[in-house]
Amino acid sequence: MGGEQLLVVDDEEDILELVRYTLVREGYHVKCASSGEEALDRLRSEPVDLVVLDLMLPGIDGLEVARRLKQENGTRGIPVVMLTAKGEESDVVTGLELGADDYITKPFSPRILTARIRTVLRRHSRSQAAESNTLIFPDLQIYLHKHEVLVQGQPVSLTFTEFEVLTFLAKRPGWVFTRSQIVDAVRGDSYSVTDRSVDVQIVGLRKKLGPCGSYVETVRGVGYRFRE
């Protein structure tokens, strides 16, 4: 575990910093938001693997953030761990009913926080693995376990790197990734990927995908995304 992108949402700066420090020390990449509005903006525009969400927020409160997060296709699958104050039992029940995965009551132990997050991520990872062996789009099917891609029912031969780039983008349609993020995602011991070679991989990938090559879109000045 570790290395996942976490979003911590809390309007109390000292708690935000404590949680951020604790999770960074555990090897997670941590982003912070101090309001519900900021959290929703980040969730819609940046890759997030789990949200640590305080329920008592100014403006859009944590329950409303959770409700909107679970309503939208792009964020529905993101696990949520709620931070709650004592006496918010009814809010905890509501949050769990909305689809939150766990909750922690303030004040909390950093060790318990990281243990709960680790457990939720592990459970979510197992669930995703069971559900996402196949990615299906119009005219395009990607079989992850078999490393097989079909375009209009016909198999397409991709290199290992091309397949990894395609699946990385296709798992989050509409999300824009920089070349560096793509490099980080597909880097392995047996081959070398550089920012410049990502462009070469994309050109080769589009060519092999033929009519489905348009799924992989260039976002000028940023990187690439898989078309929704």
Phi and psi in degrees as a GROMACS rama.xvg file:
@    title "Ramachandran Plot"
@    xaxis  label "Phi"
@    yaxis  label "Psi"
@TYPE xy
102.513  154.493  GLY-2
93.5562  -12.9415  GLY-3
-72.0837  156.594  GLU-4
-90.1979  116.615  GLN-5
-113.32  143.019  LEU-6
-113.863  122.61  LEU-7
-106.751  126.205  VAL-8
-120.448  114.738  VAL-9
-161.435  140.779  ASP-10
-90.5291  -5.23305  ASP-11
-93.4108  113.732  GLU-12
-60.7022  -37.5514  GLU-13
-68.4223  -38.3474  ASP-14
-69.0279  -41.8784  ILE-15
-56.3847  -44.8265  LEU-16
-70.1036  -38.2716  GLU-17
-61.9921  -47.7807  LEU-18
-64.7481  -44.3297  VAL-19
-59.1493  -48.2599  ARG-20
-60.6712  -45.2389  TYR-21
-60.4835  -44.5431  THR-22
-76.5513  -36.0758  LEU-23
-62.172  -39.8448  VAL-24
-63.5027  -26.8337  ARG-25
-84.32  -1.52009  GLU-26
98.515  5.96575  GLY-27
-85.3085  154.101  TYR-28
-92.0031  121.032  HIS-29
-118.562  129.632  VAL-30
-113.809  152.852  LYS-31
-125.366  149.86  CYS-32
-141.517  142.108  ALA-33
-108.95  7.32897  SER-34
-150.127  161.524  SER-35
-63.1944  -39.4613  GLY-36
-61.1358  -46.0776  GLU-37
-63.9084  -39.0765  GLU-38
-61.8671  -45.4971  ALA-39
-64.7409  -39.3648  LEU-40
-59.7757  -45.6081  ASP-41
-65.5685  -41.6997  ARG-42
-63.6911  -31.9005  LEU-43
-82.9414  -16.8696  ARG-44
-119.218  -11.4692  SER-45
-132.111  148.31  GLU-46
-68.4718  129.59  PRO-47
-135.26  132.213  VAL-48
-96.8186  -21.6157  ASP-49
-162.855  147.245  LEU-50
-116.215  128.061  VAL-51
-98.3365  111.939  VAL-52
-121.913  115.61  LEU-53
-73.8775  137.801  ASP-54
-80.1823  -32.5607  LEU-55
-90.566  92.807  MET-56
-124.637  148.797  LEU-57
-70.56  151.936  PRO-58
71.0592  -121.883  GLY-59
-73.2451  115.815  ILE-60
-80.054  174.48  ASP-61
-61.791  -37.392  GLY-62
-63.9237  -39.5251  LEU-63
-69.3759  -37.1224  GLU-64
-59.9133  -46.7034  VAL-65
-62.2107  -40.8751  ALA-66
-61.563  -47.1811  ARG-67
-68.9196  -38.2247  ARG-68
-59.4593  -42.5225  LEU-69
-79.966  -12.5909  LYS-70
-87.4985  -25.2258  GLN-71
-93.8204  136.324  GLU-72
-57.0333  -40.767  ASN-73
-71.2826  -19.9896  GLY-74
-120.475  -3.99854  THR-75
-56.1219  -36.1512  ARG-76
-85.9477  -0.217811  GLY-77
-77.3107  122.84  ILE-78
-68.6372  150.223  PRO-79
-128.062  129.727  VAL-80
-112.914  119.559  VAL-81
-87.996  142.546  MET-82
-103.987  123.96  LEU-83
-130.335  151.824  THR-84
-89.5537  157.704  ALA-85
-60.0023  144.753  LYS-86
90.6853  4.87632  GLY-87
-106.61  33.5922  GLU-88
-57.066  -41.3909  GLU-89
-64.9518  -36.1955  SER-90
-67.4527  -36.7943  ASP-91
-60.3225  -46.6243  VAL-92
-60.2828  -45.8319  VAL-93
-59.8627  -44.4371  THR-94
-61.1606  -42.9797  GLY-95
-66.284  -36.8308  LEU-96
-67.1407  -30.4122  GLU-97
-74.2105  -14.512  LEU-98
117.474  6.81059  GLY-99
-63.3935  150.123  ALA-100
-93.4794  -27.1198  ASP-101
-165.907  170.532  ASP-102
-144.525  153.967  TYR-103
-132.346  132.848  ILE-104
-90.6915  134.476  THR-105
-78.5056  147.642  LYS-106
-71.3349  150.668  PRO-107
-126.816  159.352  PHE-108
-86.6302  128.926  SER-109
-54.3619  -34.5438  PRO-110
-66.4305  -40.3199  ARG-111
-67.8938  -40.1039  ILE-112
-56.8691  -50.4971  LEU-113
-66.7524  -35.4635  THR-114
-64.8286  -43.1494  ALA-115
-64.7962  -43.2589  ARG-116
-63.6548  -42.6966  ILE-117
-60.3768  -42.4444  ARG-118
-64.8545  -44.9084  THR-119
-63.7022  -42.9855  VAL-120
-63.7202  -41.0176  LEU-121
-64.3932  -44.3798  ARG-122
-64.2705  -41.4904  ARG-123
-65.5282  -40.3111  HIS-124
-62.5391  -43.1891  SER-125
-63.7241  -41.4452  ARG-126
-64.4926  -43.2372  SER-127
-62.6783  -42.3813  GLN-128
-60.3344  -38.8037  ALA-129
-71.0395  -33.0466  ALA-130
-90.2933  -24.4622  GLU-131
-115.492  36.8183  SER-132
-69.0525  -21.789  ASN-133
-130.338  134.12  THR-134
-110.247  121.85  LEU-135
-119.516  127.281  ILE-136
-134.647  162.888  PHE-137
-54.1454  122.746  PRO-138
69.8864  1.51329  ASP-139
-137.811  125.307  LEU-140
-125.474  134.191  GLN-141
-120.42  118.113  ILE-142
-102.619  103.787  TYR-143
-64.6183  -47.6974  LEU-144
-66.7965  -32.8795  HIS-145
-90.8287  -5.59017  LYS-146
52.1817  47.3846  HIS-147
-123.934  139.1  GLU-148
-127.203  131.102  VAL-149
-115.613  130.468  LEU-150
-114.678  117.971  VAL-151
51.1281  40.3424  GLN-152
83.6973  -5.33024  GLY-153
-105.028  134.124  GLN-154
-66.3779  142.359  PRO-155
-119.155  132.277  VAL-156
-90.2902  111.743  SER-157
-112.241  149.333  LEU-158
-70.4306  166.308  THR-159
-57.0786  -45.0953  PHE-160
-67.4613  -42.4921  THR-161
-59.7245  -41.743  GLU-162
-64.0676  -42.8201  PHE-163
-64.864  -40.8668  GLU-164
-63.7658  -45.3098  VAL-165
-61.5307  -48.3771  LEU-166
-68.1518  -36.2653  THR-167
-59.4785  -45.2112  PHE-168
-72.0874  -40.8809  LEU-169
-70.011  -22.3479  ALA-170
-71.0702  -19.6875  LYS-171
-133.265  72.5453  ARG-172
-56.8824  136.885  PRO-173
89.1107  -15.0033  GLY-174
-87.2816  133.888  TRP-175
-91.7687  131.359  VAL-176
-121.425  137.543  PHE-177
-73.8063  164.779  THR-178
-59.7068  -37.8862  ARG-179
-63.8444  -40.5805  SER-180
-64.6553  -38.4234  GLN-181
-66.6796  -41.8851  ILE-182
-58.9703  -47.6785  VAL-183
-59.6666  -36.8102  ASP-184
-73.2635  -33.0992  ALA-185
-108.561  -1.22201  VAL-186
-62.614  138.067  ARG-187
-144.335  172.023  GLY-188
-71.3326  -27.4903  ASP-189
-93.0621  -2.76841  SER-190
-150.686  165.425  TYR-191
-118.221  132.057  SER-192
-124.901  128.274  VAL-193
-117.844  165.926  THR-194
-52.5401  -45.547  ASP-195
-67.0137  -37.6182  ARG-196
-71.9408  -18.7852  SER-197
-59.5564  -42.6825  VAL-198
-59.9383  -41.1828  ASP-199
-64.3236  -42.975  VAL-200
-61.3816  -40.5732  GLN-201
-65.2299  -43.1307  ILE-202
-59.6475  -47.4643  VAL-203
-63.4657  -39.6336  GLY-204
-63.8989  -47.6929  LEU-205
-60.1805  -41.0955  ARG-206
-61.9777  -45.6668  LYS-207
-69.0866  -32.2536  LYS-208
-76.1756  -14.1555  LEU-209
57.0845  -119.775  GLY-210
-62.4712  -19.8706  PRO-211
-92.9698  0.702281  CYS-212
-61.2612  -24.0273  GLY-213
-70.9365  -11.358  SER-214
-61.9405  -33.2524  TYR-215
-91.2005  106.963  VAL-216
-103.624  143.91  GLU-217
-88.941  131.732  THR-218
-108.756  106.305  VAL-219
-54.4811  131.324  ARG-220
77.8306  -1.75034  GLY-221
-124.439  -65.5166  VAL-222
170.287  -124.706  GLY-223
-138.427  158.552  TYR-224
-147.31  161.351  ARG-225
-94.9923  122.983  PHE-226
-60.6515  135.361  ARG-227
